[in-house]
Amino acid sequence: MRSNILRLSINITTLLVISVSYGQNTWIKSYGGAWFDRAMSVVQTADSTYTVIGTTESFGYGSPEASDIWLIKANLSGDTILSKTYGEDAIIEEAYSIIETLTHDYVFSGTIMSEEGGIWLVKIDQAGDTLWTRTFGVGEFAISIGSSVIETTDEGYLICGKVLSFDEPEKDLLLIKTDINGDTLWTRGYNMGLNDATHSVLETHDQEYLVVGTSDDGDCWILKTDANGDTLWTETYGGAGFHAAYDLVRTDDQCFVITGFTASFESTQGDFWLFKIDSNGEIVWSHTYGDYHNEITSSLVQTNDGGFLMVGQKQNAGLANNDDLGWMVKTDSDGEVMWTRTYGSHGYNEMKAVIQTYDNGFLVVGRDSNADFWIIKTDSMGQTSTSALIPTEKSDSFFRQITISPNPTNSTCNIGYTLPVRSSVVLDIYDLSGTKIWSRKFSEQEAGRYNQFWNGTTNNGFELSSGLYFLRVSALSWHENRTIIFLK
């Protein structure tokens, strides 16, 4: 019997290494100095390297009183191959967004806080050398922020941003359209109140623009404009509580998926929020993600399997009550949770941006507990090592006595769970790639004990091979994960 157990252990370990780690570099690295440094945006470039931009108080002209913009270029192992700062002495400069252009240069947007400052747009080459800079000022008493920049189909650029100005307070949300050289073609101002903000913009299927942000009333705000920046429609989404939209992606069915923050619906604190709208702004579906902690999302990417990945911060969720951790939530194409991952152990950690890498993994950037650039390269399951592949189970469980028997199994197993209150329940099983292979939904089950049998097949009756599979039990806003070992 002991030799059989040992053989089972070796087989499972081999399966994990082959299925997850093959071809996917994973690592976690920090980059920084004596003062505050934070990564804000990232791209994987045509040469397969990673280019990260953010803010530094440690390098260049950076200091605790005045920050510089810091760019790092890293190879596939996370080793630094380029490091440059941009800014002036005793001036605050911050970068929020970077893109790679069609000519394989870079453009980043941010802010420069000087007497003639404003929204800052900078183009650099692959070596990090400046090709040109443009500053868009909007008034003598103004603070301007270029939140996001995109390259448009005419090879120009579009910046969305925010200005705090006494000159034109009724036009504090901005879109600035430039040509390929960064020269202004048009500027449009919009107003949703003093405390409004824009966070992200994209070009639509029909060469119009969609902008997301927050209204003065604390609602998620979405603006649709034509190619000249003139308003086609605006919509707000939310209810009681505070809501914000931070990022969005365009889907193949000419719809849009937006991620944000909500402090209403089923949330007891604040939750990640993901919802899909059609081209007219009508909601197709909407989901929230979180528990009794406060979760704030920052960035969204559509994944190669048609699903979505959000990253952000789970507050007061570490070993101490004041620990803030990085949080990843992966969903399928309908917004249903496939897996979640938490990174960081103590102090203040935050994830600010995410991309899917060429090897189908993910690269996340932000700030770690040492106030340094924090860069995490994961595999396709959001893990950085095979030892952490199995999803973490909650210690404060909503469910009671989730059991899988027998486990390991070579045919049929019984999934048991106990509900403390009346609730709808969803059982999902995923394979190692994160693909949902089996699902059952039960509406309004009364409090009590329930059992469901799984016979090792997919929803279509296809017999599965030996391996590790992951069970997810969902009810209300709670989710629990368990591992099933299937041996034929």
C-alpha positions as CSV (number, residue, x, y, z in Angstrom):
1,M,0.0,0.0,0.0
2,R,2.8,2.4,0.8
3,S,4.4,2.0,-2.6
4,N,1.0,2.7,-4.2
5,I,0.6,5.9,-2.3
6,L,4.2,6.9,-3.2
7,R,3.5,6.2,-6.9
8,L,0.3,8.3,-6.7
9,S,2.2,11.2,-5.2
10,I,4.9,11.0,-8.0
11,N,2.3,10.8,-10.7
12,I,0.4,13.9,-9.4
13,T,3.6,15.9,-9.1
14,T,4.7,15.0,-12.6
15,L,1.2,15.9,-14.0
16,L,1.4,19.3,-12.3
17,V,4.9,20.0,-13.8
18,I,4.0,18.9,-17.3
19,S,0.6,20.5,-17.5
20,V,1.2,23.8,-15.9
21,S,4.9,24.7,-15.9
22,Y,6.0,23.5,-19.3
23,G,6.7,26.5,-21.5
24,Q,5.6,29.1,-18.9
25,N,8.1,31.1,-16.9
26,T,6.7,32.2,-13.5
27,W,8.3,34.5,-11.0
28,I,7.7,37.4,-8.6
29,K,10.2,40.3,-8.5
30,S,10.5,43.7,-6.8
31,Y,12.4,46.7,-8.2
32,G,12.9,49.9,-6.3
33,G,15.0,52.0,-4.0
34,A,14.9,53.9,-0.7
35,W,11.6,55.7,-1.3
36,F,8.2,55.1,-2.8
37,D,8.0,53.4,-6.2
38,R,4.9,52.1,-7.9
39,A,4.3,50.4,-11.3
40,M,1.1,51.5,-13.1
41,S,1.1,50.0,-16.6
42,V,2.7,47.2,-18.7
43,V,3.0,45.9,-22.3
44,Q,4.6,42.9,-23.8
45,T,6.4,44.1,-26.8
46,A,7.1,42.6,-30.2
47,D,10.5,41.3,-29.0
48,S,8.7,39.4,-26.2
49,T,10.1,41.5,-23.4
50,Y,8.0,43.4,-20.8
51,T,8.0,47.2,-20.6
52,V,6.7,48.6,-17.3
53,I,6.1,52.2,-16.4
54,G,5.2,54.0,-13.2
55,T,6.4,56.5,-10.6
56,T,9.6,56.7,-8.6
57,E,10.8,58.7,-5.7
58,S,14.0,56.7,-5.5
59,F,15.7,57.4,-8.9
60,G,16.4,60.2,-11.4
61,Y,15.2,63.4,-9.9
62,G,12.8,61.5,-7.7
63,S,12.6,62.4,-4.0
64,P,9.9,62.2,-1.2
65,E,8.9,65.7,-2.4
66,A,8.9,65.2,-6.2
67,S,8.5,62.0,-8.2
68,D,9.8,61.1,-11.6
69,I,8.5,58.7,-14.2
70,W,10.3,55.3,-14.2
71,L,10.5,52.8,-17.1
72,I,11.8,49.3,-16.7
73,K,12.3,46.8,-19.6
74,A,12.7,43.2,-18.4
75,N,13.3,39.9,-20.2
76,L,11.2,36.8,-19.9
77,S,12.9,35.9,-16.6
78,G,12.3,39.3,-15.1
79,D,15.9,40.5,-15.4
80,T,16.2,44.2,-16.0
81,I,17.6,45.1,-19.5
82,L,16.7,48.8,-19.5
83,S,16.0,51.3,-16.8
84,K,15.2,55.0,-17.5
85,T,13.7,58.0,-15.7
86,Y,11.9,60.9,-17.2
87,G,11.3,64.3,-15.5
88,E,12.8,67.5,-14.2
89,D,14.3,68.5,-10.9
90,A,11.9,69.4,-8.1
91,I,8.9,68.7,-10.3
92,I,6.2,66.0,-9.8
93,E,5.8,63.7,-12.8
94,E,3.6,60.6,-12.9
95,A,2.8,58.1,-15.6
96,Y,-0.4,56.1,-15.7
97,S,-0.6,54.3,-19.1
98,I,1.8,53.0,-21.7
99,I,1.3,51.4,-25.2
100,E,3.5,50.0,-27.9
101,T,2.8,51.7,-31.2
102,L,2.5,50.2,-34.7
103,T,6.1,51.3,-35.4
104,H,7.3,49.5,-32.2
105,D,8.0,52.6,-30.3
106,Y,6.3,53.5,-27.0
107,V,3.9,56.2,-26.0
108,F,3.0,57.0,-22.4
109,S,0.6,59.4,-20.7
110,G,0.6,61.0,-17.3
111,T,0.9,64.3,-15.6
112,I,3.6,67.0,-15.1
113,M,2.9,69.4,-12.2
114,S,4.7,72.6,-13.0
115,E,3.7,76.2,-13.8
116,E,3.3,75.2,-17.5
117,G,2.4,71.6,-16.7
118,G,-0.7,69.6,-17.5
119,I,-1.4,66.3,-19.2
120,W,1.9,64.8,-20.4
121,L,2.3,62.7,-23.6
122,V,5.7,61.3,-24.4
123,K,6.9,59.1,-27.3
124,I,10.1,57.1,-26.8
125,D,12.0,54.5,-28.9
126,Q,12.9,50.9,-28.0
127,A,16.0,52.1,-26.2
128,G,13.9,54.5,-24.1
129,D,15.3,57.6,-25.8
130,T,12.7,60.5,-26.1
131,L,11.4,61.1,-29.6
132,W,9.0,63.9,-28.6
133,T,7.0,65.2,-25.6
134,R,3.7,67.1,-25.6
135,T,2.1,69.0,-22.7
136,F,-1.6,69.8,-22.8
137,G,-2.3,72.6,-20.3
138,V,-5.8,73.7,-19.6
139,G,-5.5,76.7,-17.3
140,E,-3.2,78.6,-15.0
141,F,-4.8,77.1,-11.9
142,A,-5.2,73.5,-13.1
143,I,-4.0,70.0,-12.2
144,S,-4.4,67.6,-15.1
145,I,-4.1,63.9,-15.2
146,G,-3.8,61.8,-18.4
147,S,-5.3,58.6,-17.1
148,S,-5.1,56.5,-20.3
149,V,-3.8,56.6,-23.8
150,I,-4.6,54.5,-26.9
151,E,-3.4,54.4,-30.5
152,T,-6.3,55.0,-32.9
153,T,-6.9,53.5,-36.3
154,D,-5.5,56.6,-38.0
155,E,-2.2,56.0,-36.1
156,G,-2.8,59.0,-33.9
157,Y,-3.5,58.9,-30.1
158,L,-6.4,59.5,-27.8
159,I,-6.0,60.5,-24.2
160,C,-8.7,60.5,-21.6
161,G,-8.1,62.5,-18.4
162,K,-9.2,64.7,-15.7
163,V,-8.5,68.4,-14.9
164,L,-9.1,70.4,-11.7
165,S,-9.4,73.9,-13.0
166,F,-10.9,77.2,-11.8
167,D,-11.0,78.5,-15.4
168,E,-13.5,75.9,-16.8
169,P,-14.9,73.8,-14.0
170,E,-17.8,72.7,-16.1
171,K,-15.4,70.8,-18.5
172,D,-13.3,68.8,-16.1
173,L,-13.3,65.5,-18.0
174,L,-11.2,65.5,-21.1
175,L,-10.6,63.7,-24.4
176,I,-7.6,64.9,-26.4
177,K,-7.1,63.6,-29.9
178,T,-3.7,64.0,-31.5
179,D,-2.1,63.0,-34.8
180,I,0.9,60.6,-35.1
181,N,3.2,63.4,-34.0
182,G,1.3,64.2,-30.8
183,D,-0.1,67.5,-32.2
184,T,-3.7,68.3,-31.1
185,L,-6.5,67.6,-33.5
186,W,-9.3,68.3,-31.1
187,T,-10.1,68.5,-27.4
188,R,-13.5,67.9,-25.8
189,G,-14.6,68.6,-22.2
190,Y,-17.4,66.9,-20.3
191,N,-18.8,67.3,-16.9
192,M,-20.4,64.9,-14.4
193,G,-19.7,67.0,-11.3
194,L,-16.8,68.1,-9.2
195,N,-15.8,64.6,-8.0
196,D,-16.1,62.9,-11.3
197,A,-13.2,61.1,-13.1
198,T,-12.3,59.2,-16.3
199,H,-10.2,56.1,-16.0
200,S,-10.0,54.3,-19.3
201,V,-10.9,54.7,-23.0
202,L,-11.1,52.4,-26.1
203,E,-11.9,52.7,-29.8
204,T,-15.1,50.9,-30.7
205,H,-15.8,48.6,-33.7
206,D,-17.1,51.5,-35.7
207,Q,-14.2,53.9,-34.9
208,E,-16.1,55.7,-32.2
209,Y,-14.9,56.0,-28.6
210,L,-16.1,54.6,-25.2
211,V,-14.9,56.2,-21.9
212,V,-15.5,54.8,-18.4
213,G,-15.2,56.5,-15.1
214,T,-17.1,57.8,-12.1
215,S,-19.9,60.4,-11.8
216,D,-20.2,63.0,-9.1
217,D,-23.1,61.0,-7.6
218,G,-20.8,58.0,-7.0
219,D,-22.1,56.0,-10.0
220,C,-20.3,54.1,-12.7
221,W,-20.3,56.5,-15.7
222,I,-19.9,55.5,-19.4
223,L,-19.7,58.0,-22.3
224,K,-20.0,57.0,-26.0
225,T,-18.7,59.6,-28.5
226,D,-18.4,59.8,-32.3
227,A,-15.0,60.0,-34.1
228,N,-14.8,63.7,-33.3
229,G,-15.5,63.4,-29.6
230,D,-19.1,64.6,-29.7
231,T,-21.4,62.9,-27.3
232,L,-23.7,60.1,-28.6
233,W,-24.9,58.9,-25.3
234,T,-24.0,58.7,-21.6
235,E,-25.2,56.2,-19.0
236,T,-24.7,55.8,-15.3
237,Y,-24.9,52.4,-13.5
238,G,-25.2,51.7,-9.8
239,G,-27.6,52.4,-7.0
240,A,-27.3,53.0,-3.3
241,G,-23.6,53.2,-2.3
242,F,-20.5,54.1,-4.3
243,H,-19.6,52.7,-7.8
244,A,-16.7,53.3,-10.2
245,A,-15.6,51.9,-13.6
246,Y,-11.9,51.5,-14.0
247,D,-11.2,49.5,-17.2
248,L,-13.0,48.0,-20.2
249,V,-12.5,45.6,-23.1
250,R,-14.2,45.2,-26.5
251,T,-15.7,41.8,-27.3
252,D,-16.1,40.0,-30.7
253,D,-19.9,40.3,-30.5
254,Q,-19.6,44.2,-30.6
255,C,-20.3,44.5,-26.9
256,F,-18.1,45.8,-24.1
257,V,-17.1,44.4,-20.7
258,I,-16.4,46.8,-17.9
259,T,-14.7,46.2,-14.5
260,G,-15.2,48.4,-11.5
261,F,-16.0,48.7,-7.9
262,T,-19.4,48.5,-6.2
263,A,-20.5,49.1,-2.6
264,S,-24.1,48.0,-3.1
265,F,-25.9,44.9,-4.5
266,E,-25.0,41.9,-2.4
267,S,-21.7,43.4,-1.0
268,T,-21.2,44.0,2.7
269,Q,-18.1,46.1,1.9
270,G,-16.9,46.9,-1.6
271,D,-16.6,44.2,-4.3
272,F,-15.1,43.7,-7.7
273,W,-17.8,44.4,-10.3
274,L,-17.8,43.0,-13.9
275,F,-20.6,43.7,-16.3
276,K,-21.3,43.5,-20.0
277,I,-23.2,46.1,-22.1
278,D,-24.3,46.1,-25.7
279,S,-23.5,48.9,-28.2
280,N,-26.4,51.0,-26.8
281,G,-25.3,50.7,-23.2
282,E,-27.9,48.1,-22.2
283,I,-26.6,45.6,-19.6
284,V,-26.3,42.1,-20.9
285,W,-25.1,40.5,-17.6
286,S,-23.6,41.7,-14.3
287,H,-21.6,40.0,-11.5
288,T,-19.9,41.0,-8.3
289,Y,-17.0,39.2,-6.6
290,G,-15.9,39.4,-3.0
291,D,-16.6,38.5,0.6
292,Y,-16.6,40.4,3.8
293,H,-13.4,42.3,2.8
294,N,-13.2,45.4,0.7
295,E,-12.1,44.5,-2.9
296,I,-11.1,47.2,-5.4
297,T,-10.4,46.4,-9.0
298,S,-7.9,48.2,-11.2
299,S,-7.4,46.4,-14.5
300,L,-9.1,44.0,-16.9
301,V,-8.0,41.8,-19.7
302,Q,-9.9,39.5,-22.0
303,T,-8.2,36.1,-22.0
304,N,-7.5,33.8,-24.9
305,D,-10.2,31.4,-23.8
306,G,-12.8,34.1,-24.2
307,G,-13.1,34.8,-20.5
308,F,-11.8,37.7,-18.4
309,L,-9.2,38.4,-15.7
310,M,-9.5,41.2,-13.2
311,V,-6.8,42.4,-10.8
312,G,-6.9,44.7,-7.9
313,Q,-6.7,44.8,-4.1
314,K,-8.3,42.9,-1.3
315,Q,-8.1,45.1,1.8
316,N,-7.6,44.0,5.4
317,A,-7.2,40.4,4.2
318,G,-3.7,39.4,5.3
319,L,-2.2,38.0,8.5
320,A,-3.0,41.2,10.3
321,N,-6.2,43.2,10.0
322,N,-4.5,46.1,8.2
323,D,-2.8,44.0,5.5
324,D,-3.9,44.8,1.9
325,L,-3.2,42.1,-0.6
326,G,-3.2,41.7,-4.4
327,W,-6.2,39.8,-5.8
328,M,-6.8,38.1,-9.2
329,V,-10.3,36.9,-10.3
330,K,-10.6,34.8,-13.5
331,T,-14.0,34.3,-15.1
332,D,-15.5,32.6,-18.1
333,S,-17.1,34.4,-21.0
334,D,-20.3,34.9,-19.0
335,G,-18.5,36.3,-15.9
336,E,-18.8,33.2,-13.9
337,V,-15.8,32.7,-11.6
338,M,-13.2,30.0,-12.6
339,W,-10.6,30.8,-10.0
340,T,-9.2,33.5,-7.7
341,R,-5.6,34.1,-6.5
342,T,-4.2,36.2,-3.7
343,Y,-0.7,37.6,-3.5
344,G,1.2,39.3,-0.7
345,S,1.3,38.4,2.9
346,H,1.6,41.6,5.0
347,G,1.6,45.3,4.6
348,Y,0.2,47.3,1.7
349,N,0.2,45.5,-1.6
350,E,-1.8,46.5,-4.8
351,M,-2.1,45.2,-8.3
352,K,-2.5,48.0,-10.9
353,A,-2.4,46.4,-14.3
354,V,-2.5,43.0,-16.0
355,I,-1.8,41.6,-19.5
356,Q,-1.9,38.1,-20.9
357,T,1.5,37.1,-22.1
358,Y,2.5,35.3,-25.3
359,D,2.8,32.0,-23.4
360,N,-0.8,32.3,-22.2
361,G,0.3,33.2,-18.7
362,F,-0.3,36.6,-17.1
363,L,1.9,39.5,-16.0
364,V,0.7,41.7,-13.2
365,V,2.3,45.0,-12.0
366,G,1.7,47.2,-9.0
367,R,3.3,48.0,-5.7
368,D,4.4,45.6,-2.9
369,S,4.6,46.0,0.8
370,N,8.1,47.6,0.5
371,A,6.8,50.4,-1.7
372,D,8.6,49.0,-4.7
373,F,7.6,48.1,-8.3
374,W,5.9,44.7,-7.9
375,I,5.9,42.4,-11.0
376,I,4.3,39.0,-10.9
377,K,4.6,36.5,-13.8
378,T,2.1,33.7,-13.5
379,D,1.1,30.7,-15.5
380,S,-2.3,30.3,-17.2
381,M,-3.9,29.4,-13.8
382,G,-2.6,32.5,-12.1
383,Q,0.0,30.6,-10.1
384,T,3.8,31.2,-9.8
385,S,4.7,27.7,-8.7
386,T,3.2,24.2,-9.0
387,S,3.1,23.9,-5.2
388,A,0.5,26.7,-5.1
389,L,-1.7,25.3,-7.9
390,I,-4.5,23.9,-5.8
391,P,-6.9,26.8,-5.0
392,T,-6.8,28.1,-1.4
393,E,-9.9,27.2,0.7
394,K,-11.5,29.8,2.9
395,S,-11.1,29.6,6.6
396,D,-14.3,31.5,7.3
397,S,-16.6,29.2,5.4
398,F,-20.1,29.9,4.4
399,F,-20.6,26.3,3.6
400,R,-20.3,23.4,6.0
401,Q,-18.7,20.0,5.6
402,I,-17.9,20.0,1.8
403,T,-17.0,16.4,1.1
404,I,-15.9,14.4,-1.9
405,S,-16.1,10.6,-1.5
406,P,-14.2,8.6,-2.5
407,N,-11.3,10.9,-3.3
408,P,-9.2,9.7,-5.2
409,T,-11.8,8.1,-7.3
410,N,-11.7,5.9,-10.4
411,S,-15.4,6.2,-11.4
412,T,-18.1,8.0,-9.5
413,C,-17.8,10.3,-6.5
414,N,-20.3,11.9,-4.2
415,I,-20.1,15.7,-3.6
416,G,-21.7,16.7,-0.3
417,Y,-22.3,20.1,1.2
418,T,-24.4,21.7,3.9
419,L,-26.1,25.1,3.5
420,P,-26.7,27.2,6.6
421,V,-29.4,29.3,4.9
422,R,-31.8,29.0,1.9
423,S,-29.8,29.7,-1.3
424,S,-29.2,28.9,-5.0
425,V,-26.2,26.7,-5.5
426,V,-23.8,26.2,-8.4
427,L,-21.4,23.2,-8.7
428,D,-18.6,23.6,-11.3
429,I,-15.7,21.4,-12.1
430,Y,-12.6,22.7,-14.0
431,D,-9.6,20.9,-15.5
432,L,-6.0,22.0,-15.1
433,S,-6.2,24.6,-17.9
434,G,-9.1,26.3,-16.2
435,T,-11.8,25.1,-18.6
436,K,-15.2,24.4,-17.1
437,I,-16.0,20.8,-18.0
438,W,-19.1,20.1,-15.8
439,S,-21.7,22.2,-14.1
440,R,-24.9,21.8,-12.1
441,K,-27.2,24.6,-11.0
442,F,-29.8,24.3,-8.2
443,S,-32.3,27.1,-7.5
444,E,-33.4,28.0,-4.0
445,Q,-32.3,25.0,-1.9
446,E,-33.4,25.1,1.7
447,A,-30.9,25.1,4.5
448,G,-29.7,21.5,5.0
449,R,-27.4,18.7,3.7
450,Y,-27.2,17.9,-0.1
451,N,-25.4,15.4,-2.2
452,Q,-24.6,15.3,-6.0
453,F,-22.9,12.5,-7.9
454,W,-20.2,13.1,-10.5
455,N,-19.2,10.2,-12.7
456,G,-15.9,11.6,-14.2
457,T,-17.5,12.9,-17.4
458,T,-18.0,16.3,-19.0
459,N,-21.4,17.9,-19.5
460,N,-21.5,16.2,-22.9
461,G,-20.8,12.8,-21.5
462,F,-17.1,12.6,-22.6
463,E,-15.0,10.4,-20.4
464,L,-12.1,12.2,-18.8
465,S,-8.6,11.0,-18.4
466,S,-6.7,10.6,-15.1
467,G,-5.6,13.9,-13.5
468,L,-6.4,16.7,-11.1
469,Y,-9.8,18.5,-11.3
470,F,-11.1,21.4,-9.3
471,L,-14.6,21.6,-7.8
472,R,-16.1,25.0,-7.1
473,V,-19.2,25.4,-4.9
474,S,-20.9,28.8,-5.1
475,A,-23.8,30.3,-3.2
476,L,-24.8,33.9,-2.7
477,S,-21.5,35.8,-3.0
478,W,-19.4,32.9,-1.5
479,H,-17.2,30.4,-3.3
480,E,-15.4,27.3,-2.0
481,N,-12.8,25.2,-3.9
482,R,-11.9,21.6,-3.5
483,T,-9.6,19.2,-5.5
484,I,-10.7,15.9,-7.0
485,I,-8.1,13.3,-7.9
486,F,-9.4,11.1,-10.8
487,L,-7.5,7.9,-11.6
488,K,-8.9,5.5,-14.2
